[in-house]
Each structure stands twice: as structure tokens, then as C-alpha cells.
Amino acid sequence: MIRILVVDDEADLEMLIRQKFRKDIREKKFDFLFASNGKEALEKLKEEPDIDLALSDINMPEMDGLTLLSKLGESYPLIKTIMVSAYGDMKNIRTAMNRGAFDFITKPIDFQDLSITMQKTLRHVKQIQETLKAIKENNILKMYVDEAVLNFMTNREYETKLLQNESVEASVIFVDICSFTAISERETPDVIVDMLNKYFDLMVKEIIDANGIIDKFMGDCVMAVFRGEYHLDRAIDAGIAIRDHIENLDPDHGFNQRVSIGIHSGQMIYGNIGSNTLKRLDFTVIGDVVNTAQRLQGKAEPNQILITESCYEKVKQSFNCKLVGPVSMKNKENDIVVYEVIS
């Protein structure tokens, strides 16, 4: 639901807005809050900080709209403001824009124009919110973002959301480039890094295409997480695509590219892990499911994708798999039955 704060001292404006947007309010698309001046608006924001958009008059008692605009820019930078005023002269428009207004419309209000302007502004707000979400979900961007930077970027409830730890149902995949250590001993560092980055870039594209999240790069191995609907299916799709794509590459400096892949699915902890002392914290997943996926990758042969029997039971109608058999794993009392994903 989009939350909109309307700041205006005209008493009848609340009634007009509720009438014009009654369908959106009824369908819970919009939730409007109202304040009669800038001071009251700031008090409401202390109680209700999760506001997406503000509509503000300029000429109001106690605190005018231009002063409010400056206060919003200081304390609530993610709230985008549309100025609504009878004063349509260039001076007011310039002042409002210089203080951070996203757009400007004049009274009497043309509600069709207001609706279009709101939708345009809300698209911009959504883009900002999605970017903040991506900071949490995409470890390439946020590996070295410390708490101070997060506070600066969010400045409201997003700070709490970004730093949350949670238990999630997800799938994790480990993809290792087979025998890459051997070629790294005979080629120059520049060649090795260029080759590795090329392979990683290929893997990342396949993972992103399957709506996966790159968790981290570990030497010549990639770890990625898949959440949401059909997360296990999408993880396996990505694994197959990576295996086939890598296998079909031409030999590079005499190196025949192959990958070994392990995939597992289930409950895992998603949290901000690292060192506060070093200011290096990383959103990542931990737990037995993650450890099992990594050990499956360690057992996999070149061009092999391994999953557990529990995963096989979930996807056997969608993928062609072959029984490998019981496999012993570190810290596991009993052997685990493993299947190979063929296609």
C-alpha cells in the first residue's frame, strides 16, 4: 500500500481527495494521512515514518510548505514531495525545486493532472526502494557497506529492514571451476584474473536470469541463493545453464573449462555476518543446508550437478536425474543419498 501525507490548511481538501481517490482507498492501494501545516506534518511523520509521498501546500500557518520541504530533505530524504499551491510564479517554483521538490502543480487542482503526477513520482519512489532492497540482496554491492553508510542511505525504517536477521526457505548453489588451480600455477596473474572474471561473468548472468542472488565469490567458486516461488527449480535451471555454457566454451590457454555444482534447499539463516571491529559485515546465508550444498559440490565430478534425495523428490517431475547412491559427508552421522541432475 502506498502511504501519502497531504499537508494543507484548507479543510475541504481532505474531503475532495477522499472522494477523487475513493476507489484506490477502498482497494487499499493508497492510504492518505492529513496535516494542516508543516509542524503538524513533522509530528505525524514521527508517528508514521513509512510515508512514500507528500503533497504540500506552500502558504500555511506555523510552518509553511517551503520550510517543511527543507526539513523533509534533512530528516526524511526518501520521501518525495509534490508542491501544491495557488502561487504558480517562477520564484516559488524555483525555490521549491531548489529545496528538493519532485514536482509542482497549481490550484485549483486538476485531479487528473495530480493523479498522473503522483504516479510518475511513485515510480521514482519505487525505484529508490528497489535499489535499497537490492543493496541487501546483492552482495556484490553491499559487501563493504558498514552501518554508518546504511544509516545515511536509509534514514528511517529501511535501516531496520536492511539489518534484520531472519530464517528463510531457500535454495543455495555452489559452482566451482574444476582444475583451475593447476592453470593458475603456469599462467601470469593478469591472464588468470581475466579468465576467472570471464567465467564468473557468465555464471552471474545465468544466475540473474533465473532470479538468483549472488552471495559471494570464493576463490574459483561462486555461491548464490534463490528465494521465492520455485526457488529449487530455478537454482537447478541456473546450474544446468552454467554447466552447458561453460562446457561449450572453446579451450582457453589450453584449459578445458568444466564446473562441478552442488545444490541444496531448505531452511537457512539469512543475516548480517562479519566483524563490527573491521566494519566488514556481509548479508549471507548460513546453516546445515548451506554446508550440505558446499559439500555436494566438493563431491561432484566435472560437469556434474549433485542434489540430495529430498531435493530430488521435489523436482523429479521436472528434471531428468540419475541416482548416484549414498555418499559420506563431513559432520554427517549417516551417508546421504545423492542424485545427479542430467537435464
CORVEN-V937671 format. One record per helix or strand of 2 or more residues. SS is the DSSP state (a for helix, b for strand). FROM is the first residue (numbers start at 1). TO is the last residue. Records with the same first field share a line. If there is no record, write none. Layout:
SS = FROM-TO, FROM-TO
//
This chain:
b = 2-7, 30-35, 53-56, 80-85, 103-106, 166-177, 213-218, 221-226, 259-275, 280-286, 304-308, 321-327, 336-341
a = 11-20, 22-26, 38-47, 65-75, 90-98, 111-137, 139-142, 147-154, 157-162, 180-184, 189-209, 231-247, 288-299, 309-315
//
